[in-house]
């Protein structure tokens, strides 16, 4: 039931909506109200989105209709109703395809991918993200692309495909560097650190995580700092430096609290609980795991609840609290059964069987482990299968069923070998990745140096061109004065007119076709190649004189200097400027030179 404060907020929102008279503005206001509370109160937010959707349909505003439908899906996602959200996003995708709206279809596939990830369907999520990329159009929003590449990297990492994950993060990084988006560069740097940590290259993981942390500290991004500290904690824990790891986790936990990220707090508490178990600090482990379980229960995060339950059961088991361990895992089993995360279900069943074995109940453990084996065999995880077979062998040997125990021991050994081979392959892949990155880094340094050399060369040529243009202008000005003197002389009866006419023709020919001018125009075409290409694409109908005028304006020459360089009158320059402005459809109040400079 809404609280009084919620009722007041709702009344104020309704008043804002009622002030909007046109359907389009009313829809926009409804969506604004939805966005403001979509994560804090997703149920109320969805009611606004649904009203906007109904209005858009009634008024046949197809683009608005797609947007409203997407907002309904986001509200369901925020409420952890992932199956319902998936249905809405799929409906939005079908509608956008029918209406041939590629960008809307791309966004729908991105949302489908995010929702499938939450449902534990990582492979299907990856397919959705790739379908989103396939729909990308040339002028698609770079922010949308970088998010899709980043999501692809995260899914690939969860699927244990680190090299591909790194490639996807690199694609995202290339986009972000062009935008000069320092905070997002820091996030991607943290993701790359995550790749290295996951493949066991801890030293590189620490280096990248520290780079990420330094950038986040410089921008004051607390959430980014928390993520980087989480990565550092995991890396130091793998190195065996649990003191430094714990220091990182404690600061991370404080920052997650500051930014209000409850899920981040819960995950950090889980990391701390595992660390304390390893240090045999069972009281602290129990405290952290209990706090994490409370957070994830409030968030309806079944998989994380199961993780917390398994840690608590381990703590209770080591403390001799068998009844509490069993009760905790039975509740976890009930919760995780609602998810489609089979490996997590296997983890819970194995932990439950371990409690039965601690309690000298091998028969009960066998029943549970056989259920776990059925589930494990449905996955691709050799490690899960090995663990289940090892537990079965232990349980059977306690019942003196040595033949069956030996069979499961052999099966466990085979799956351990498979898992070891995978780990060796991951290690080799990590080494290859490191080599490839070092090569790429050297190549990038070479390309950066070459780019700097070319930029410096172009700047020098531009300066030379400006000087040449001014020299030509001064020369033509002088020649114009001489030509004018000759014209006056021609009017005098005593002057040899044939010789003067020859001299005048020579001057005028030099003004228009001299070698200095020819060299200048050749160099101008080289230096301004990208500008001239962009200018032609913007307006293919420009004449050669108009293109030449645009080039000289971009050089920063005055109208008088341009008249001297082009050997035309000042009035002709003004006429050309007017034509150029008209053909390029530049507003009367806009600065022509600034516009041309923006083209490249």
C-alpha positions as CSV (number, residue, x, y, z in Angstrom):
1,X,0.0,0.0,0.0
2,X,1.4,3.5,-0.9
3,X,2.7,5.5,2.1
4,X,1.5,9.1,2.7
5,X,4.8,10.5,1.2
6,X,4.3,8.2,-1.9
7,X,0.7,9.5,-2.2
8,X,1.9,13.1,-2.1
9,X,4.6,12.4,-4.7
10,X,2.0,10.7,-6.9
11,X,-0.4,13.7,-6.6
12,X,2.4,16.1,-7.6
13,X,3.3,13.9,-10.5
14,X,-0.3,13.8,-11.7
15,X,-0.5,17.5,-11.5
16,X,2.6,17.9,-13.7
17,X,1.1,15.4,-16.2
18,X,-2.3,17.2,-16.2
19,X,-0.5,20.5,-17.3
20,X,0.5,18.9,-20.6
21,X,-2.2,19.5,-23.3
22,X,-0.8,17.8,-26.4
23,X,-0.6,14.0,-26.5
24,X,3.2,14.1,-27.3
25,X,4.0,16.3,-24.4
26,X,1.8,14.2,-22.1
27,X,3.5,11.0,-23.1
28,X,6.9,12.7,-22.5
29,X,5.9,13.8,-19.1
30,X,4.6,10.3,-18.2
31,X,7.9,8.9,-19.3
32,X,9.8,11.5,-17.3
33,X,7.9,10.5,-14.2
34,X,8.6,6.8,-15.0
35,X,12.4,7.4,-15.4
36,X,12.6,9.3,-12.1
37,X,11.4,6.3,-10.0
38,X,12.0,3.3,-12.3
39,X,14.6,1.7,-9.9
40,X,13.3,3.1,-6.6
41,X,9.6,2.3,-7.2
42,X,9.4,0.1,-10.4
43,X,5.8,-0.8,-9.8
44,X,4.6,2.8,-9.8
45,X,7.0,3.7,-12.6
46,X,5.5,0.9,-14.8
47,X,2.0,2.4,-14.3
48,X,3.3,5.7,-15.8
49,X,4.9,3.8,-18.7
50,X,1.8,1.8,-19.4
51,X,-0.4,4.9,-19.5
52,X,2.1,6.5,-21.9
53,X,2.0,3.3,-24.0
54,X,-1.8,3.4,-24.2
55,X,-1.7,7.1,-25.2
56,X,0.9,6.5,-27.9
57,X,-1.2,3.6,-29.3
58,X,-4.4,5.7,-29.2
59,X,-2.7,8.6,-31.1
60,X,-0.8,6.2,-33.4
61,X,2.6,7.6,-32.4
62,X,4.6,4.6,-33.5
63,X,8.1,5.8,-32.4
64,X,6.7,6.8,-29.0
65,X,4.9,3.4,-28.8
66,X,8.2,1.5,-29.1
67,X,9.9,3.8,-26.5
68,X,7.0,3.3,-24.0
69,X,7.1,-0.5,-24.5
70,X,10.8,-0.5,-23.8
71,X,10.3,1.5,-20.6
72,X,7.7,-1.0,-19.4
73,X,10.2,-3.8,-19.9
74,X,12.9,-1.8,-18.0
75,X,10.5,-1.3,-15.0
76,X,9.8,-5.1,-15.0
77,X,13.5,-5.7,-15.1
78,X,14.1,-3.3,-12.2
79,X,11.4,-5.3,-10.2
80,X,13.4,-8.5,-10.9
81,X,10.5,-9.9,-13.0
82,X,12.9,-11.0,-15.7
83,X,10.6,-13.5,-17.5
84,X,7.9,-10.8,-17.9
85,X,10.6,-8.2,-18.9
86,X,11.9,-10.6,-21.5
87,X,8.4,-11.0,-23.0
88,X,8.0,-7.2,-23.3
89,X,11.4,-6.7,-24.9
90,X,10.7,-9.5,-27.4
91,X,7.4,-7.9,-28.3
92,X,9.2,-4.5,-28.7
93,X,11.7,-6.2,-31.0
94,X,9.0,-7.8,-33.2
95,X,7.2,-4.4,-33.5
96,X,10.4,-2.5,-34.4
97,X,11.3,-5.1,-37.1
98,X,7.8,-4.7,-38.6
99,X,8.2,-1.0,-38.6
100,X,11.8,-1.3,-40.0
101,X,13.2,0.7,-37.1
102,X,16.8,-0.7,-36.9
103,X,17.9,1.4,-34.0
104,X,14.8,0.4,-31.9
105,X,15.4,-3.2,-32.8
106,X,19.0,-2.9,-31.8
107,X,18.1,-1.5,-28.4
108,X,15.5,-4.2,-27.9
109,X,18.1,-6.9,-28.6
110,X,20.4,-5.3,-26.1
111,X,17.7,-5.4,-23.5
112,X,16.9,-9.0,-24.3
113,X,20.6,-9.8,-23.8
114,X,20.7,-8.1,-20.4
115,X,17.6,-9.9,-19.3
116,X,18.8,-13.3,-20.5
117,X,22.0,-12.8,-18.5
118,X,20.0,-12.2,-15.3
119,X,18.1,-15.5,-16.1
120,X,21.5,-17.3,-16.2
121,X,21.2,-17.9,-20.0
122,X,24.6,-16.5,-21.0
123,X,24.9,-18.2,-24.4
124,X,21.5,-16.9,-25.5
125,X,22.4,-13.5,-24.1
126,X,25.6,-13.5,-26.3
127,X,23.6,-14.3,-29.4
128,X,21.2,-11.4,-28.6
129,X,24.1,-8.9,-28.2
130,X,25.5,-10.1,-31.6
131,X,22.1,-9.6,-33.2
132,X,22.1,-6.1,-31.8
133,X,25.5,-5.4,-33.4
134,X,24.3,-6.8,-36.8
135,X,21.6,-4.2,-36.7
136,X,23.9,-1.3,-36.2
137,X,23.7,1.4,-38.8
138,X,26.6,3.7,-39.8
139,X,25.4,6.7,-37.8
140,X,24.3,4.7,-34.7
141,X,24.9,6.2,-31.3
142,X,28.5,5.4,-30.2
143,X,27.3,5.1,-26.5
144,X,24.9,2.3,-27.5
145,X,27.7,0.5,-29.4
146,X,30.2,0.8,-26.6
147,X,27.7,-0.6,-24.1
148,X,26.9,-3.6,-26.3
149,X,30.7,-4.3,-26.8
150,X,31.2,-4.1,-23.1
151,X,28.2,-6.4,-22.4
152,X,29.6,-8.9,-24.9
153,X,32.9,-8.9,-23.2
154,X,31.3,-9.5,-19.8
155,X,29.3,-12.5,-21.1
156,X,32.3,-14.0,-22.9
157,X,34.3,-13.7,-19.7
158,X,31.5,-15.5,-17.8
159,X,31.6,-18.2,-20.5
160,X,35.4,-18.6,-19.9
161,X,36.4,-17.1,-23.3
162,X,38.9,-14.5,-22.1
163,X,40.7,-13.8,-25.4
164,X,37.4,-13.0,-27.1
165,X,36.3,-11.0,-24.0
166,X,39.5,-8.9,-24.2
167,X,38.9,-8.3,-28.0
168,X,35.4,-7.1,-27.3
169,X,36.6,-4.8,-24.5
170,X,39.2,-3.4,-26.9
171,X,36.5,-2.6,-29.5
172,X,34.6,-0.7,-26.8
173,X,37.9,1.0,-25.7
174,X,38.6,2.2,-29.2
175,X,35.1,3.9,-29.3
176,X,35.5,5.5,-25.9
177,X,38.9,6.8,-26.6
178,X,37.6,8.7,-29.6
179,X,35.0,10.2,-27.3
180,X,37.7,11.0,-24.7
181,X,35.4,9.6,-22.1
182,X,37.8,9.2,-19.1
183,X,35.3,7.6,-16.7
184,X,34.2,4.9,-19.1
185,X,37.9,4.3,-20.1
186,X,38.5,3.6,-16.4
187,X,35.6,1.1,-16.3
188,X,36.9,-0.7,-19.3
189,X,40.4,-0.8,-17.8
190,X,38.8,-2.4,-14.8
191,X,37.1,-5.0,-17.0
192,X,40.4,-5.8,-18.7
193,X,41.9,-6.3,-15.2
194,X,39.0,-8.7,-14.6
195,X,40.0,-10.7,-17.6
196,X,43.6,-11.1,-16.4
197,X,42.5,-12.0,-12.9
198,X,40.2,-14.7,-14.2
199,X,42.9,-16.3,-16.4
200,X,45.3,-16.3,-13.5
201,X,47.6,-13.5,-14.7
202,X,47.3,-11.8,-11.3
203,X,50.3,-9.4,-11.7
204,X,48.8,-7.9,-14.9
205,X,45.4,-7.9,-13.2
206,X,46.8,-5.8,-10.3
207,X,48.5,-3.4,-12.8
208,X,45.3,-2.8,-14.8
209,X,43.1,-2.5,-11.7
210,X,45.4,0.1,-10.2
211,X,45.3,2.1,-13.5
212,X,41.5,2.0,-13.3
213,X,41.5,3.0,-9.6
214,X,43.8,6.0,-10.3
215,X,41.6,7.3,-13.0
216,X,38.4,6.9,-10.9
217,X,40.1,8.6,-7.9
218,X,41.1,11.5,-10.2
219,X,37.5,11.9,-11.4
220,X,36.0,11.4,-8.0
221,X,33.9,8.5,-9.2
222,X,33.1,6.5,-6.1
223,X,31.3,3.7,-7.9
224,X,34.2,3.2,-10.2
225,X,36.6,3.3,-7.3
226,X,34.6,0.6,-5.6
227,X,34.7,-1.7,-8.7
228,X,38.5,-1.2,-9.0
229,X,39.0,-2.0,-5.3
230,X,36.9,-5.1,-5.7
231,X,39.1,-6.3,-8.5
232,X,42.3,-5.5,-6.5
233,X,40.9,-7.4,-3.5
234,X,40.3,-10.5,-5.7
235,X,43.8,-10.2,-7.3
236,X,45.6,-9.8,-3.9
237,X,43.6,-12.7,-2.5
238,X,44.7,-14.9,-5.4
239,X,48.3,-13.9,-4.7
240,X,47.8,-15.0,-1.0
241,X,48.1,-11.4,0.3
242,X,44.9,-11.6,2.3
243,X,45.7,-8.6,4.5
244,X,45.9,-6.2,1.5
245,X,42.9,-7.9,-0.1
246,X,40.8,-7.3,3.1
247,X,41.9,-3.7,3.1
248,X,40.7,-3.3,-0.5
249,X,37.3,-5.0,0.3
250,X,36.7,-2.8,3.4
251,X,37.2,0.4,1.4
252,X,35.1,-1.1,-1.4
253,X,32.3,-1.9,1.0
254,X,32.3,1.7,2.4
255,X,32.1,3.2,-1.1
256,X,29.3,0.8,-2.2
257,X,27.3,2.0,0.8
258,X,28.0,5.7,-0.1
259,X,26.7,5.2,-3.6
260,X,23.7,3.1,-2.5
261,X,24.6,0.0,-4.5
262,X,23.1,-2.8,-2.4
263,X,24.0,-5.6,-4.8
264,X,27.6,-4.3,-4.8
265,X,27.7,-4.3,-1.0
266,X,26.3,-7.9,-1.0
267,X,28.9,-9.2,-3.5
268,X,31.7,-7.5,-1.5
269,X,30.5,-9.1,1.7
270,X,30.6,-12.5,0.0
271,X,34.2,-11.9,-1.0
272,X,35.0,-11.0,2.5
273,X,33.2,-14.0,4.0
274,X,35.2,-16.4,1.7
275,X,38.4,-14.7,2.7
276,X,37.6,-15.0,6.4
277,X,36.7,-18.7,5.9
278,X,40.1,-19.2,4.4
279,X,41.7,-17.5,7.4
280,X,39.6,-19.6,9.8
281,X,38.0,-16.5,11.1
282,X,34.6,-18.2,11.3
283,X,32.8,-15.6,13.4
284,X,33.7,-12.8,10.9
285,X,32.8,-15.1,8.0
286,X,29.4,-15.8,9.5
287,X,28.8,-12.1,10.1
288,X,29.7,-11.1,6.5
289,X,27.7,-14.0,4.9
290,X,24.6,-13.3,7.0
291,X,24.7,-9.6,6.0
292,X,25.1,-10.6,2.4
293,X,22.2,-13.1,2.6
294,X,19.9,-10.4,4.1
295,X,20.8,-8.0,1.2
296,X,20.2,-10.6,-1.5
297,X,16.9,-11.8,0.0
298,X,15.6,-8.2,-0.1
299,X,16.8,-7.9,-3.7
300,X,15.3,-11.4,-4.6
301,X,18.7,-12.5,-6.0
302,X,18.4,-16.3,-5.8
303,X,21.9,-17.1,-7.1
304,X,23.7,-14.8,-4.7
305,X,21.4,-16.0,-1.8
306,X,22.6,-19.6,-2.6
307,X,26.3,-18.4,-2.5
308,X,25.7,-16.9,0.9
309,X,23.9,-20.0,2.1
310,X,26.8,-22.3,1.0
311,X,29.3,-20.1,2.9
312,X,27.1,-20.1,6.0
313,X,26.7,-23.8,5.8
314,X,30.4,-24.3,5.6
315,X,30.9,-22.0,8.6
316,X,28.2,-23.8,10.6
317,X,29.6,-27.2,9.6
318,X,33.1,-26.3,10.8
319,X,31.6,-24.9,14.0
320,X,29.6,-28.1,14.6
321,X,26.3,-26.5,14.1
322,X,25.0,-29.2,11.8
323,X,21.3,-28.5,12.2
324,X,21.7,-24.9,11.3
325,X,23.8,-25.8,8.3
326,X,21.2,-28.2,7.0
327,X,18.3,-25.8,7.5
328,X,20.2,-23.0,5.7
329,X,21.0,-25.2,2.7
330,X,17.4,-26.6,2.5
331,X,16.2,-23.0,2.3
332,X,18.8,-22.2,-0.3
333,X,17.8,-25.3,-2.3
334,X,14.2,-24.0,-2.3
335,X,15.3,-20.6,-3.5
336,X,17.7,-21.6,-6.2
337,X,15.2,-24.2,-7.6
338,X,13.3,-21.2,-9.1
339,X,16.3,-20.1,-11.1
340,X,17.7,-21.7,-14.3
341,X,21.3,-21.7,-13.0
342,X,22.0,-25.4,-12.9
343,X,25.6,-25.1,-11.7
344,X,24.4,-23.2,-8.7
345,X,21.8,-25.9,-7.9
346,X,24.6,-28.4,-8.1
347,X,26.7,-26.3,-5.6
348,X,23.8,-26.3,-3.1
349,X,23.2,-30.0,-3.4
350,X,26.9,-30.8,-2.9
351,X,27.0,-28.6,0.1
352,X,23.9,-30.3,1.5
353,X,25.5,-33.7,1.0
354,X,28.6,-32.5,2.7
355,X,26.5,-31.6,5.8
356,X,25.0,-35.1,5.7
357,X,28.4,-36.7,5.6
358,X,29.6,-34.5,8.5
359,X,26.5,-35.8,10.3
360,X,27.4,-39.4,9.5
361,X,24.4,-39.8,7.2
362,X,26.0,-41.3,4.0
363,X,22.7,-42.7,2.7
364,X,21.0,-39.3,2.7
365,X,24.1,-37.8,1.2
366,X,24.0,-40.5,-1.6
367,X,20.4,-39.6,-2.5
368,X,21.3,-35.9,-2.7
369,X,24.5,-36.5,-4.7
370,X,22.8,-38.6,-7.3
371,X,20.4,-35.7,-7.9
372,X,23.4,-33.4,-8.1
373,X,25.0,-35.8,-10.7
374,X,22.0,-35.7,-12.9
375,X,22.1,-31.9,-12.9
376,X,25.9,-31.8,-13.3
377,X,25.8,-34.1,-16.3
378,X,23.5,-31.6,-18.0
379,X,26.2,-28.9,-17.8
380,X,29.6,-28.4,-19.6
381,X,31.4,-28.0,-16.3
382,X,34.0,-30.7,-15.8
383,X,34.8,-29.3,-12.4
384,X,31.2,-29.7,-11.1
385,X,31.2,-33.3,-12.4
386,X,34.5,-34.0,-10.7
387,X,33.3,-32.6,-7.4
388,X,30.1,-34.6,-7.4
389,X,32.0,-37.8,-8.3
390,X,34.5,-37.2,-5.5
391,X,31.7,-36.7,-3.0
392,X,30.0,-39.9,-4.3
393,X,33.2,-41.9,-3.9
394,X,33.6,-40.6,-0.3
395,X,30.0,-41.4,0.6
396,X,30.1,-44.9,-0.9
397,X,33.4,-45.7,0.8
398,X,31.8,-44.8,4.1
399,X,29.3,-47.6,3.4
400,X,32.1,-50.0,2.5
401,X,30.9,-50.0,-1.2
402,X,34.5,-49.9,-2.5
403,X,33.8,-51.1,-6.0
404,X,31.3,-48.3,-6.6
405,X,33.5,-45.8,-4.8
406,X,36.4,-46.7,-7.1
407,X,34.3,-46.2,-10.2
408,X,33.3,-42.7,-9.0
409,X,36.9,-42.0,-8.0
410,X,38.1,-42.9,-11.5
411,X,35.3,-40.6,-13.0
412,X,36.4,-37.8,-10.8
413,X,40.0,-38.3,-11.8
414,X,39.1,-38.1,-15.5
415,X,37.1,-34.9,-15.0
416,X,39.9,-33.4,-13.0
417,X,42.2,-34.1,-15.9
418,X,39.8,-32.4,-18.2
419,X,39.6,-29.4,-15.8
420,X,43.4,-29.3,-15.5
421,X,43.8,-29.3,-19.3
422,X,41.3,-26.4,-19.4
423,X,43.3,-24.5,-16.8
424,X,46.6,-25.2,-18.7
425,X,44.9,-24.0,-21.8
426,X,43.7,-20.9,-20.0
427,X,47.3,-20.3,-18.7
428,X,48.7,-20.6,-22.2
429,X,46.0,-18.3,-23.5
430,X,46.8,-15.8,-20.8
431,X,50.5,-15.9,-21.9
432,X,49.5,-15.5,-25.5
433,X,47.2,-12.6,-24.6
434,X,50.1,-11.0,-22.8
435,X,52.4,-11.4,-25.8
436,X,49.7,-10.1,-28.2
437,X,49.0,-7.1,-26.0
438,X,52.7,-6.3,-25.7
439,X,53.0,-6.5,-29.6
440,X,49.8,-4.4,-30.0
441,X,51.2,-1.9,-27.5
442,X,54.5,-1.5,-29.4
443,X,52.6,-1.2,-32.7
444,X,50.3,1.4,-31.1
445,X,53.3,3.4,-29.9
446,X,54.8,3.2,-33.4
447,X,51.5,4.4,-34.9
448,X,51.2,7.2,-32.3
449,X,54.7,8.4,-33.2
450,X,53.9,8.2,-36.9
451,X,50.6,10.1,-36.3
452,X,52.5,12.8,-34.3
453,X,55.1,13.1,-37.1
454,X,52.3,13.5,-39.8
455,X,50.4,16.0,-37.6
456,X,53.6,18.1,-37.1
457,X,54.3,17.8,-40.9
458,X,50.8,19.0,-41.7
459,X,51.0,21.9,-39.2
460,X,54.3,23.0,-40.8
461,X,52.8,22.7,-44.3
462,X,49.8,24.7,-43.2
463,X,52.1,27.5,-41.9
464,X,54.1,27.4,-45.1
465,X,50.9,27.7,-47.1
466,X,49.7,30.7,-45.1
467,X,53.1,32.3,-45.8
468,X,52.9,31.4,-49.5
469,X,49.4,32.7,-49.8
470,X,50.4,36.0,-48.3
471,X,53.5,36.2,-50.5
472,X,51.4,35.5,-53.6
473,X,48.9,38.1,-52.5
474,X,51.6,40.7,-52.0
475,X,53.2,39.7,-55.4
476,X,49.9,40.0,-57.2
477,X,49.2,43.3,-55.5
478,X,52.5,44.6,-56.8
479,X,51.8,43.2,-60.2
480,X,48.3,44.8,-60.2
481,X,49.8,48.2,-59.4
482,X,52.3,47.7,-62.3
483,X,49.6,46.6,-64.6
484,X,47.5,49.6,-63.7
485,X,50.5,51.9,-64.4
486,X,50.9,50.2,-67.8
487,X,47.2,50.7,-68.6
488,X,47.6,54.4,-67.8
489,X,50.7,54.5,-70.0
490,X,48.7,52.9,-72.9
491,X,46.4,55.8,-72.8
492,X,49.3,58.2,-73.5
493,X,50.0,58.7,-77.3
494,X,53.8,58.8,-76.9
495,X,54.0,55.3,-75.4
496,X,55.0,52.2,-77.5
497,X,51.7,50.4,-77.1
498,X,52.7,47.0,-78.6
499,X,55.4,46.5,-76.0
500,X,53.2,47.7,-73.2
501,X,50.4,45.3,-74.2
502,X,52.9,42.4,-74.3
503,X,54.2,43.3,-70.8
504,X,50.6,43.6,-69.5
505,X,49.6,40.1,-70.9
506,X,52.7,38.6,-69.3
507,X,51.8,40.1,-65.9
508,X,48.2,39.0,-66.1
509,X,49.2,35.5,-67.1
510,X,51.6,35.2,-64.2
511,X,48.9,36.4,-61.8
512,X,46.6,33.6,-62.9
513,X,48.9,30.8,-63.9
514,X,52.4,31.4,-62.4
515,X,54.5,28.5,-61.1
516,X,54.3,29.9,-57.5
517,X,50.5,29.8,-57.7
518,X,50.5,26.3,-59.2
519,X,52.8,25.0,-56.5
520,X,50.7,26.7,-53.8
521,X,47.5,25.1,-55.1
522,X,49.1,21.6,-55.2
523,X,50.2,21.9,-51.6
524,X,46.9,23.3,-50.5
525,X,45.1,20.3,-52.0
526,X,47.4,17.9,-50.1
527,X,47.1,19.7,-46.7
528,X,43.3,20.1,-47.0
529,X,42.5,16.8,-48.6
530,X,40.1,15.7,-45.8
531,X,38.5,19.1,-45.7
532,X,37.9,19.2,-49.4
533,X,36.5,15.7,-49.4
534,X,34.1,16.6,-46.6
535,X,33.2,19.8,-48.5
536,X,32.4,17.9,-51.7
537,X,30.3,15.4,-49.8
538,X,28.4,18.2,-48.1
539,X,27.8,20.1,-51.4
540,X,28.9,18.3,-54.7
541,X,27.6,21.2,-56.8
542,X,30.3,23.7,-55.7
543,X,32.4,25.1,-58.6
544,X,36.2,24.9,-58.6
545,X,36.4,28.7,-57.8
546,X,34.0,28.2,-54.8
547,X,36.1,25.3,-53.5
548,X,39.2,27.4,-53.9
549,X,37.6,30.3,-52.0
550,X,36.5,27.9,-49.2
551,X,40.1,26.6,-48.9
552,X,41.5,30.1,-48.6
553,X,38.9,31.1,-46.0
554,X,39.9,28.0,-44.0
555,X,43.5,29.2,-44.1
556,X,42.3,32.4,-42.4
557,X,43.0,34.9,-45.2
558,X,41.1,38.1,-45.4
559,X,38.8,39.0,-48.3
560,X,41.5,41.4,-49.7
561,X,44.2,38.8,-49.6
562,X,41.9,36.2,-51.2
563,X,41.1,38.7,-54.0
564,X,44.9,39.1,-54.6
565,X,45.6,35.3,-54.5
566,X,42.7,34.5,-56.9
567,X,43.4,37.6,-59.0
568,X,39.8,38.8,-58.9
569,X,38.1,41.9,-57.5
570,X,37.1,42.3,-53.9
571,X,33.5,42.5,-55.0
572,X,33.8,39.2,-56.8
573,X,35.1,37.6,-53.5
574,X,32.0,38.9,-51.7
575,X,29.8,37.4,-54.5
576,X,31.6,34.0,-54.2
577,X,31.2,34.1,-50.4
578,X,27.5,34.8,-50.7
579,X,27.1,31.9,-53.2
580,X,29.1,29.6,-51.0
581,X,26.9,30.4,-48.0
582,X,23.8,29.8,-50.0
583,X,24.9,26.4,-51.4
584,X,25.9,25.2,-48.0
585,X,22.6,26.4,-46.5
586,X,24.4,28.3,-43.7
587,X,22.1,30.5,-41.6
588,X,22.5,34.2,-42.1
589,X,23.8,34.7,-38.5
590,X,26.3,31.8,-38.6
591,X,30.0,32.5,-39.1
592,X,31.1,31.1,-42.5
593,X,34.8,30.6,-41.5
594,X,33.8,28.7,-38.3
595,X,31.5,26.5,-40.3
596,X,34.2,25.6,-42.8
597,X,36.7,25.0,-40.0
598,X,34.3,22.4,-38.4
599,X,34.4,20.3,-41.6
600,X,37.9,19.0,-41.0
